[in-house]
């Protein structure tokens, strides 16, 4: 997965339609999420599309997230959110201000409100899950 800095660098040079294409491309680059993990427990509430996020704890305490969506652009947004914290220690993920890390992308002004309404819920799910892993 690309780093958030690399994505931001590319994103800044693109216009509206190209930014949509980049988001779709990011979604395609996500690790495949098995259908068996797409359950009510992994579903992100409040998204206009179906979104699932599943954390996997690595032996070294880092978290690796699997995610998917039934909408290509939403899947790209999920990939963007995850890129801010992918493969980092659980305590770091829990402490990361993901919303601030995403501010340079100006998603609220770049995308429709339907596409971004679930982002805070994605962030909350990721940070709360990381906090539970960090505490154990």
C-alpha positions as CSV (number, residue, x, y, z in Angstrom):
1,X,0.0,0.0,0.0
2,X,1.2,3.5,-0.9
3,X,2.0,5.9,1.9
4,X,-0.4,8.7,2.6
5,X,2.4,11.2,1.7
6,X,2.9,9.6,-1.7
7,X,-0.8,9.6,-2.4
8,X,-1.1,13.2,-1.4
9,X,1.7,14.2,-3.7
10,X,0.0,12.6,-6.6
11,X,-3.4,13.9,-5.7
12,X,-2.3,17.5,-5.6
13,X,-1.4,17.4,-9.2
14,X,-4.7,16.0,-10.4
15,X,-8.0,17.6,-11.3
16,X,-11.5,16.4,-10.3
17,X,-12.0,13.5,-12.7
18,X,-8.4,12.3,-12.3
19,X,-8.8,12.4,-8.5
20,X,-11.8,10.1,-8.8
21,X,-9.7,7.8,-11.0
22,X,-6.9,7.8,-8.4
23,X,-9.3,6.9,-5.6
24,X,-10.7,4.0,-7.7
25,X,-7.2,2.8,-8.3
26,X,-6.4,3.0,-4.6
27,X,-9.4,0.8,-3.9
28,X,-8.3,-1.8,-6.4
29,X,-4.9,-1.9,-4.7
30,X,-6.4,-3.0,-1.4
31,X,-5.7,-6.6,-0.2
32,X,-8.6,-8.8,-1.1
33,X,-11.1,-9.2,1.8
34,X,-12.6,-12.6,2.0
35,X,-16.4,-12.6,1.8
36,X,-16.5,-14.5,5.1
37,X,-15.2,-11.4,6.9
38,X,-17.9,-9.2,5.4
39,X,-20.2,-9.5,8.4
40,X,-22.4,-7.2,10.4
41,X,-19.6,-7.0,13.0
42,X,-17.1,-5.6,10.4
43,X,-19.6,-3.3,8.6
44,X,-19.1,0.4,9.0
45,X,-22.4,2.1,9.9
46,X,-23.5,5.4,8.3
47,X,-22.0,4.9,4.9
48,X,-24.2,5.3,1.8
49,X,-22.4,2.2,0.3
50,X,-21.6,-1.0,2.1
51,X,-18.2,-0.8,3.8
52,X,-16.4,-3.4,5.8
53,X,-13.1,-3.0,7.8
54,X,-11.3,-5.9,9.4
55,X,-8.2,-5.5,11.6
56,X,-5.6,-8.2,11.8
57,X,-3.0,-8.0,14.6
58,X,0.5,-9.0,13.4
59,X,3.0,-10.8,15.7
60,X,4.9,-7.6,16.2
61,X,1.9,-5.6,17.5
62,X,1.2,-3.8,14.2
63,X,-2.3,-3.7,12.7
64,X,-3.0,-4.6,9.1
65,X,-6.5,-3.7,7.9
66,X,-8.5,-5.5,5.3
67,X,-11.3,-3.4,3.8
68,X,-13.9,-3.5,1.0
69,X,-16.9,-1.7,-0.3
70,X,-19.5,-2.4,-3.0
71,X,-18.8,1.1,-4.5
72,X,-15.5,1.8,-6.3
73,X,-15.0,5.4,-5.2
74,X,-16.0,4.5,-1.6
75,X,-13.6,1.7,-1.6
76,X,-10.9,4.2,-2.7
77,X,-11.9,6.5,0.2
78,X,-11.5,3.5,2.6
79,X,-8.1,2.8,1.1
80,X,-7.1,6.4,1.7
81,X,-8.2,6.3,5.3
82,X,-6.4,3.0,5.9
83,X,-3.2,4.3,4.3
84,X,-2.9,6.8,7.2
85,X,-2.4,3.9,9.6
86,X,-1.7,0.7,7.8
87,X,0.9,-1.7,9.4
88,X,1.5,0.6,12.3
89,X,1.6,-0.3,16.0
90,X,-1.9,-0.4,17.5
91,X,-1.1,2.3,20.1
92,X,0.1,4.6,17.2
93,X,-3.1,3.9,15.2
94,X,-5.2,4.7,18.3
95,X,-3.4,8.0,18.8
96,X,-3.3,9.1,15.1
97,X,-5.6,12.0,14.2
98,X,-6.7,10.4,10.9
99,X,-9.1,13.2,10.1
100,X,-6.2,15.7,10.3
101,X,-4.0,13.5,8.2
102,X,-6.8,13.5,5.5
103,X,-7.4,17.3,5.6
104,X,-5.0,18.0,2.7
105,X,-7.3,15.9,0.4
106,X,-10.2,18.3,1.2
107,X,-12.6,15.4,0.6
108,X,-15.7,17.3,1.8
109,X,-15.2,19.8,-1.1
110,X,-13.9,17.3,-3.6
111,X,-16.6,14.6,-3.2
112,X,-20.4,14.6,-2.6
113,X,-21.6,14.5,1.0
114,X,-23.0,11.0,0.3
115,X,-19.5,9.7,-0.5
116,X,-17.9,11.2,2.6
117,X,-20.6,10.9,5.2
118,X,-19.2,7.6,6.5
119,X,-15.6,8.7,6.8
120,X,-15.9,9.8,10.5
121,X,-17.4,6.4,11.3
122,X,-14.6,4.6,9.5
123,X,-12.1,6.6,11.5
124,X,-13.9,5.9,14.8
125,X,-14.0,2.2,14.1
126,X,-10.3,2.0,13.2
127,X,-9.2,4.1,16.2
128,X,-11.4,2.3,18.7
129,X,-10.3,-1.1,17.4
130,X,-6.7,-0.1,17.7
131,X,-7.2,1.2,21.2
132,X,-8.6,-2.2,22.2
133,X,-5.6,-4.0,20.7
134,X,-3.2,-1.6,22.3
135,X,-4.8,-2.2,25.7
136,X,-4.5,-6.0,25.5
